[in-house]
Amino acid sequence: MKLPLQLSLLLLTSTSWLVAQESSPPAADPAAASAPVADPDLPARFDPTTLSSLVQNPPFTRSVNPSDSLVLTGVAYIEGKPVVTILDTETKQSFVVSEKPNAKGWTLEEAPASRDVNRISARVSMGGEVVTLRYDENALKASKKDGERRDSSRPSGGPPPPGDGRGGYDRSRGGPSREDVERFRSLSSEAQEKFRKVLSDNRERLMNATPEERSAYIRSTFERIENEDKKR
């Protein structure tokens, strides 16, 4: 059957248009055409944000020796075993270290007995490295003054605290810190009574001890009772 001439021309024209559309490349994106093409042979543009961590914590001023900011504040003997208190003069955080690893994994290697506070030292293992820490009165005074500027008022009353976060308890400071009072109040009534009883039973011993020994004993006793109370 023969198709009319007009219909044949229409089919031929449509077929040619479809073939041309399929063979023609897609239109280029104007945005992509305007974007510069990176040369693989040239180095990439420098991103200054990659150095933000180095700017905030430069390696040239970083403390290499842990003992640079740590000061020995007290040595005591509990049941014949030495216990020391350590102050971080930068963070104003106090730590108790004994033969057993503390929360940071530090352990006490040696703490020779000495009646001269200026000669007190302790060897502490920190992250596989053993460092020697010594009592530094000037560092403690500077830390105490800084703490007094930040918190000039202290509440009175309450139990003898385990430490004030700046080197241990000292009667001359006027009482426990706000943090110590809150920690004591968070204990159960049984734990509070147990803490009072321990201090009462060792009253004479604490009265005859040096401020450093008294601080270490009170602090270690409180933390032991606090940990036992949390496990109940």
Phi, psi and omega per residue, in radians:
M1 nan 2.297 -3.117
K2 -1.636 2.356 3.110
L3 -1.483 2.655 3.071
P4 -1.045 2.673 -3.088
L5 -1.072 -0.727 -3.112
Q6 -1.122 -0.707 3.133
L7 -1.175 -0.639 3.114
S8 -1.131 -0.754 3.116
L9 -1.110 -0.674 3.134
L10 -1.122 -0.762 3.121
L11 -1.136 -0.697 3.138
L12 -1.132 -0.714 3.129
T13 -1.147 -0.740 3.136
S14 -1.123 -0.726 3.136
T15 -1.118 -0.724 3.124
S16 -1.115 -0.665 -3.128
W17 -1.172 -0.712 3.122
L18 -1.143 -0.717 3.116
V19 -1.111 -0.684 3.134
A20 -1.161 -0.673 3.125
Q21 -1.162 -0.687 -3.122
E22 -1.234 -0.587 -3.086
S23 -1.483 -0.318 -3.104
S24 -1.388 2.437 3.140
P25 -1.204 2.672 3.124
P26 -1.132 2.654 -3.130
A27 -1.162 2.429 -3.112
A28 -1.301 2.519 3.105
D29 -1.302 2.152 -3.131
P30 -1.029 -0.659 -3.126
A31 -1.169 -0.699 3.138
A32 -1.207 -0.590 -3.133
A33 -1.217 -0.565 -3.125
S34 -1.399 -0.355 -3.121
A35 -1.250 2.374 3.134
P36 -1.193 2.495 3.124
V37 -1.580 2.186 -3.120
A38 -1.252 2.340 3.100
D39 -1.467 2.067 -3.114
P40 -1.119 -0.313 -3.128
D41 -1.486 -0.163 -3.134
L42 -1.805 2.584 3.117
P43 -1.162 2.636 3.138
A44 -1.211 2.730 3.137
R45 -1.135 2.423 -3.094
F46 -1.242 2.333 3.109
D47 -1.837 1.884 -3.082
P48 -1.140 -0.337 -3.127
T49 -1.181 -0.316 -3.140
T50 -1.212 -0.273 -3.120
L51 -1.789 0.155 -3.087
S52 -1.071 -0.695 -3.130
S53 -1.163 -0.632 3.124
L54 -1.253 -0.584 3.122
V55 -1.193 -0.706 -3.133
Q56 -1.287 -0.555 -3.115
N57 -2.350 1.287 -3.079
P58 -1.126 2.426 -3.108
P59 -1.194 -0.347 -3.094
F60 -1.333 -0.381 3.112
T61 -1.903 0.075 -3.118
R62 -1.290 2.429 3.122
S63 -1.308 2.101 -3.132
V64 -1.537 -0.713 -3.116
N65 -1.597 2.105 -3.129
P66 -1.022 -0.495 -3.093
S67 -1.303 -0.082 3.135
D68 -1.098 -0.601 -3.106
S69 -1.947 0.025 -3.120
L70 -1.835 2.363 -3.123
V71 -2.248 2.393 3.074
L72 -1.333 2.209 -3.105
T73 -1.975 -0.263 -3.132
G74 -3.013 2.644 3.079
V75 -2.357 2.283 3.106
A76 -2.437 2.819 3.122
Y77 -2.090 1.984 -3.139
I78 -1.925 2.035 -3.077
E79 0.972 0.667 3.083
G80 1.427 -0.023 -3.113
K81 -1.955 2.400 -3.086
P82 -1.277 2.517 3.048
V83 -2.383 2.319 -3.118
V84 -2.112 2.675 3.019
T85 -1.973 2.419 -3.063
I86 -2.217 2.438 3.120
L87 -2.010 2.282 2.988
D88 -1.569 1.896 -3.040
T89 -1.214 -0.265 3.125
E90 -1.500 -0.808 -3.116
T91 -1.643 -0.169 -3.095
K92 1.074 0.493 3.129
Q93 -1.766 2.404 -3.117
S94 -1.858 2.522 -3.111
F95 -2.262 2.584 3.022
V96 -1.905 2.249 -3.092
V97 -2.222 2.312 3.100
S98 -2.375 -2.887 3.135
E99 -1.183 -0.411 3.104
K100 -1.613 2.482 -3.129
P101 -1.034 2.368 3.074
N102 -1.537 -2.906 -3.070
A103 -1.098 -0.457 3.128
K104 -1.632 -0.007 3.140
G105 1.486 0.183 3.135
W106 -1.403 2.514 3.083
T107 -2.317 2.592 3.139
L108 -1.524 2.157 3.137
E109 -1.631 -0.697 -3.078
E110 -2.812 2.473 3.090
A111 -2.568 1.465 -3.114
P112 -1.053 2.406 3.122
A113 -1.259 2.443 3.117
S114 -2.728 2.392 3.101
R115 -1.480 -0.275 3.117
D116 -1.587 1.977 -3.058
V117 -1.078 -0.512 -3.131
N118 -1.290 -0.209 3.133
R119 -1.842 0.043 -3.126
I120 -1.207 2.331 3.098
S121 -2.568 2.851 3.121
A122 -2.637 2.506 3.083
R123 -1.842 2.094 -3.044
V124 -2.119 2.371 3.096
S125 -1.564 2.151 -3.120
M126 -2.285 1.925 3.101
G127 1.024 0.660 3.126
G128 1.507 -0.059 3.122
E129 -1.998 2.370 3.134
V130 -1.743 2.114 3.141
V131 -2.066 2.643 3.116
T132 -1.769 2.142 3.137
L133 -1.926 2.498 -3.105
R134 -2.270 2.796 3.078
Y135 -1.293 2.280 -3.128
D136 -2.291 1.748 -3.070
E137 -1.124 -0.677 -3.126
N138 -1.121 -0.715 3.125
A139 -1.148 -0.657 3.135
L140 -1.196 -0.682 3.117
K141 -1.127 -0.744 3.124
A142 -1.119 -0.682 3.125
S143 -1.177 -0.673 3.140
K144 -1.162 -0.724 3.129
K145 -1.125 -0.696 3.119
D146 -1.121 -0.676 3.123
G147 -1.191 -0.622 3.137
E148 -1.198 -0.563 3.097
R149 -1.201 -0.601 -3.131
R150 -1.385 -0.497 -3.109
D151 -2.563 1.557 -3.042
S152 -1.391 -0.341 -3.110
S153 -1.900 2.519 3.113
R154 -2.326 2.386 3.072
P155 -1.240 2.577 3.128
S156 -1.743 2.901 3.117
G157 1.493 -3.077 3.142
G158 1.520 3.095 -3.100
P159 -1.365 2.799 3.018
P160 -1.030 2.201 -3.019
P161 -1.372 2.844 3.085
P162 -1.390 -0.089 -3.126
G163 2.694 2.772 -3.092
D164 -1.940 0.233 3.120
G165 1.432 -0.022 3.125
R166 -2.330 0.568 3.022
G167 2.124 0.090 3.063
G168 1.932 3.023 -3.076
Y169 -1.383 2.431 3.098
D170 -2.516 2.182 -3.094
R171 -1.059 -0.533 -3.089
S172 -1.190 -0.204 -3.117
R173 -1.461 -0.095 2.984
G174 1.635 0.114 3.100
G175 2.301 3.072 -3.107
P176 -1.255 2.725 3.099
S177 -1.335 2.931 3.130
R178 -1.087 -0.663 3.133
E179 -1.132 -0.723 3.139
D180 -1.108 -0.723 -3.139
V181 -1.106 -0.728 -3.142
E182 -1.166 -0.661 3.114
R183 -1.134 -0.690 3.130
F184 -1.172 -0.717 -3.136
R185 -1.158 -0.461 -3.130
S186 -1.315 -0.212 3.105
L187 -1.281 2.726 3.035
S188 -1.221 2.835 -3.126
S189 -1.076 -0.608 3.111
E190 -1.150 -0.725 -3.132
A191 -1.194 -0.662 3.095
Q192 -1.087 -0.772 3.130
E193 -1.142 -0.652 3.125
K194 -1.126 -0.716 3.127
F195 -1.122 -0.774 3.111
R196 -1.074 -0.708 -3.104
K197 -1.148 -0.705 3.125
V198 -1.084 -0.761 3.133
L199 -1.185 -0.651 3.125
S200 -1.163 -0.725 -3.141
D201 -1.185 -0.434 -3.115
N202 -1.930 0.434 -3.088
R203 -1.024 -0.831 -3.112
E204 -1.115 -0.707 3.126
R205 -1.090 -0.717 -3.140
L206 -1.219 -0.621 3.131
M207 -1.139 -0.594 -3.101
N208 -1.566 -0.141 -3.112
A209 -1.440 2.784 3.056
T210 -1.286 2.811 3.114
P211 -0.973 -0.640 -3.140
E212 -1.187 -0.756 3.129
E213 -1.165 -0.716 3.131
R214 -1.115 -0.715 3.127
S215 -1.084 -0.817 -3.110
A216 -1.125 -0.703 -3.108
Y217 -1.176 -0.830 -3.112
I218 -1.108 -0.758 -3.105
R219 -1.148 -0.809 -3.129
S220 -1.142 -0.646 3.115
T221 -1.134 -0.763 -3.141
F222 -1.111 -0.796 -3.109
E223 -1.142 -0.615 3.111
R224 -1.134 -0.815 3.138
I225 -1.169 -0.657 3.122
E226 -1.107 -0.758 3.119
N227 -1.145 -0.696 3.105
E228 -1.119 -0.651 -3.115
D229 -1.210 -0.595 -3.138
K230 -1.227 -0.487 -3.110
K231 -1.402 -0.210 -3.102
R232 -1.313 nan nan
